[in-house]
Amino acid sequence: MPTPMAAPAPVAAAPAPALPHVVVLATGGTIAGAGASTASSATYQAAKVPVEQLLIGLPELGKVARVSGEQVFQIASESFTNQHLLTLARRVQALVRQPDVQGIVITHGTDTLEETGFFLNLVVQTDKPIVLVGSMRPGTSLSADGALNLLGAVSVAASPDSVGKGVLVSMADEIHTARDVAKLVNIKTSAFGSPWGPLGMVVEGKTYWFRAPIKRHTSASEFSIDRIQTLPAVDIVYSYGNVPSTAIDALGAAGVQAIVHAGTGNGSVADRIVPRLNDLRGKGVVIVRSSRIPGGFVLRNAEQPDDKYGWVVAHDLNPQKARLLTAVALTQTRDTRELQRIFWEY
Ligand SMILES: NC(=O)CC[C@H](N)C(=O)O
C-alpha cells in the first residue's frame, strides 16, 4: 500500500518588512499653493493647502513609507526669518532623535529652500535622511510638479542609501546636497541646480547615486541646534556698477555683526567700497567676500588682499548661504582665521 503523502507543513508567511516611518513637515510654498484655474501655473497663492490634504491626495506614498504629517508653518518661503529656521531645526532635531522615525521630508517654498536646507545641514545632528522638496506649479495647475516631487522626496527619505548624506533636496527627479543646490531658474520646473552636479536621481521610488558630499555636515558638524539660541545679525550687500556705500554704511550704523559682500566676478569689491568695509572691520564687523555669480568661486587674496584686511572668503558658497554659515559660525567664534577654516570645511 502506498504510504499516504504527509501533508506539507504549512509555510508561515514571512512578515512583510515594516515600511520606514517618514515624517512630512509642511512649511508652505507653492507645493501647498492653489490657483484660480488649471491654467494658473504662475499666478496663484502659495501656502494654502494643509499637509493632511497633500498626503491624502497622494495615496502612492503608502507604498514607500508610513507617512505622517505635521504643519509647522504655512508661509511663502521669502518670508522665512531666522526664528523660523531655529524653530524648524529644533523640531527636526527632536524628531530624528525618536527611534520610530527613519526620515524627514520638509515641504517648502522654493525661493529660500536652499537656505533652510543648508542651515539644517549645518546644525542638525543626525545620520537620518532629511529631504527638502517644493514645486514650481501649484497642485491646481496643469502638469503640476508637486505630487511627483513629493513622492520622490519621501522615497529618498525612506531609502537606507540616503543615510549619512546630510540634508538633501529632491526636485524634478534629481537629488542634490542642500549645501550645493540653489534655485537658478524661476517659472520652469527644472529650477534647481548645483555647480558640482546632483548627487543622484530618484525614479519611480528608487534612488540612484553617483557621488556623495565631501564637506562637513549633520553628525560631522561642530555646530548643533542644541547650542544655538539666536543667530547674530549678518546681512548681505550686493555689488554692481556705480554701487554706493549707502547700504554698507546703514548696516554698520544698525550694528550688524557681519557683512557678506556679494561681489562682482571673483568677488571683486569697488575701490570706493573697500575703505568703508575696512572701517567696519576696524570696529569688529566680520567681512565675508562672496560672489554674485551662480557657482562663483572666491579665492583668498585674489582680487583683494584678504590676509592684510582680515577678511574671510566664502569659497563657493553663494551670498545667502555665506550669510547662514557666518551667522552659525559667529555663535562659536569671532576669530577670522577660524571663520576661514569653517568656510573651507563646510
Ligand atoms: N515655487 C515656489 O515655491 C515659490 C513660491 C513662494 N514664493 C515661496 O517661495 O514660497
The ligand as an SDF file (V2000), in Angstrom:
LIG
                    3D

 10  9  0  0  0  0  0  0  0  0999 V2000
    7.7720   77.9290   -6.3010 N   0  0  0  0  0  0  0  0  0  0  0  0
    7.6530   78.3800   -5.0790 C   0  0  0  0  0  0  0  0  0  0  0  0
    7.5650   77.6390   -4.1150 O   0  0  0  0  0  0  0  0  0  0  0  0
    7.6540   79.8640   -4.9020 C   0  0  0  0  0  0  0  0  0  0  0  0
    6.5040   80.3230   -4.0040 C   0  0  0  0  0  0  0  0  0  0  0  0
    6.8950   81.2910   -2.9250 C   0  0  0  0  0  0  0  0  0  0  0  0
    7.4550   82.4940   -3.4350 N   0  0  0  0  0  0  0  0  0  0  0  0
    7.8100   80.5920   -1.9310 C   0  0  0  0  0  0  0  0  0  0  0  0
    8.9930   80.5650   -2.0470 O   0  0  0  0  0  0  0  0  0  0  0  0
    7.2570   80.0390   -1.0120 O   0  0  0  0  0  0  0  0  0  0  0  0
  1  2  1  0
  2  3  2  0
  2  4  1  0
  4  5  1  0
  5  6  1  0
  6  7  1  0
  6  8  1  0
  8  9  2  0
  8 10  1  0
M  END
$$$$
